[in-house]
Amino acid sequence: MKSIIAVLCTLALVACTSVQKSTRISTSLHAQEYNSVASRYIEKPTFVSMESMSDGKNVLMVEMKTYAVPSTYSSLNLSPDAAEALRHTQLRFLKGQVGGYVAAIDKFLDWAALASERKDAFTKEITSVPTWANMGSGALKFTFHSGNDQAHFLAIAFSAAGTTLEAEAQYFDVVNAKELKRVLLAFGSDSLQKTDIDSVYK
C-alpha cells in the first residue's frame, strides 16, 4: 500500500506540475545516490533550474537522474515511459522558504564536522521545511545520514499526505551541501547567474 501511495505522489508530481517558465542554472552541484553494486554513493547527472509556476510561485528545481527505478517501485509492472519518469527525481525549493532550507543545511554541516571529529556514524532527521506542491501542501525532509564515520550526507526527500518518498531522496556530501546552500542563497536574493535562452537563440 505504501509503495502505491508513493507511486501516486510521484506520478502526480510528474504529470500535474504546471511550469510556466524554466531557466537552466549553471552550477557544479551534484546529487548522489547509493549504488548497491559499487557499495558506495555515486554522483549522478544533476540539473538545476529556476521555475515559474502557474500559481505564481517561484521555485528552484534540482533534478537527478538515477541509475535505476527506485526499489520501492521494482515490484510494479511499469510501462517504459513510467519507468523512465521514475528515474528522474526532482526537489523543488520555494523562494519564500530559503531561510529554513539554509538553516537545515547549516545544521547538517555542523553535525558532519562534529561526527567526523568524534568518529560517529548515525542517521537522524534534521527538520522538515515547507515546499511547493501541486496538490495541497508538501515539505522537504532533511536527514543527516552517515555512510561511515568519515562520510556524511544530507538526504533530502519530498513529503506529502503523511508519506515521505525516501526511495527518491537526493544525497549531498559536505562539498555539494555547501554548493546547494550557495545556490539557494543566490536564488533567494535574486542574484543567480542565468541566461534567457529564448532571447539569445531566436
Secondary structure by P-SEA (a helix, b strand, c coil): caaaaaaaaaaaaaccccccbbbbbbccbbbbbbcccccbbbbcbbbbbbbbccccbbbbbbbbbccccccccccccccaaaaaaaabbbbbbbccaaaaaaaaaaaaaaaaaaaaaaccccccccbbbbbbbcccbbbbbbbbbbccccbbbbbbbbbcccccccccbbbbcaaaaaaaaaaaaaaaaccccccccccccc
